Amino acid sequence: MLRSLQRDHILDTVTGILDYGRHTPAWQFVGRGGSPFYEPDQVIESDLDGLIGDELEDLKALASRCPDLPIVSLTALPENSTMAEVSHDNRAIGRMGAEYLLGLGFARFAFFTSQQELGGQGRLEGFRQTVEAAGRPCLTRFVPEVIEEGSPSDRVLIRQWIEELPKPIAIMTFLDYMARLSVNAAVDLGLRVPDEVAVLGVNNNAWTSVMAVLPVSSVKLNLRQLGYAAAEALDVMMQQGTRPPPRTLPPIGVVTRQSTDITLVDDPLIRRATSYIRDHVAEGLRVENVLDELGVSRSTLVNRMKAATGQTTQQAIRRAQIEKAKQMLVATEMTMERIAHACGFECQPRLNEAFKRLVGMTPGQFRLLRTRDGTN
């Protein structure tokens, strides 16, 4: 039933689909060559009851040629599509990446994406809005078409862009393979990663991390839940003959690797401050603690922190606390009260208030979105 997926999506996404199918006795998974995959022309010739895929142009062509075939797309769809959509919340992915890089203390930001990817546009908007809301500029580099990883011309293009960007700078890319190319280009240019160029990808693809010159940090997506939710939507289409509303899934969190694993700002005092905040965030940290550690006046810290990072010291503490809370909400089954204390909040209501203000939902809603259907 599943035609194809991007290589780095396959295992976890298919596992989620299979999870749903195991509890649905009427389902049978069919494919070619011992796999659950079909090529577009094979779909036309086959007697399928439903299809899940992520290559938008192929899916649009199939929907036109097979108007009665229930199809679920794992990528963002145009508004007038007849297919069902279960995709990642691309704006939330961009926001998460921006919040993470802002928390590291960078003052310059850039985003690399493809003009052809609808999802890339959403990620860019979420990233840019968050960066600009923090008072920082966001540069954009559009790849004219989807980059082929082995293309020498693409490597030259990425290298040229990296060379032209002001330094130091933090870059987020649409997917991990673009992050890998960016890291490799920066190293080829003799730039220090992450001191001069920090790079964050999306998808947490293990192969990308291994193949890059330096391991690449990445926003981790809930691929297994994506597969489960897509199978659920397909079941509705096949059983009820109706198209469910679009559904988007938020990302899990950021996996830090060497491409971003240094808190960098031009100001050595603020570099010390942000490092101290990151290392002591669980201790009920207050601005006074940071002042005592640095041995400077409040006005000095406030002015230099604002100039270096675009945020106040209190905002930097809050961002670090919320990032830790996100990780604990996904990775543990601890109660909200325990998570609140572990992240330096006096009580759960304080965590709830800060979390909703920065993330746009409560901690409980955040956890539910990542554990729904038992596919976290």
Summary of the structure (lengths in Angstrom):
residues: 376
radius of gyration: 22.1
end to end distance: 23.0
largest distance: 74.1
contacts: 1299
relative contact order: 0.12
helix: 53%
strand: 12%
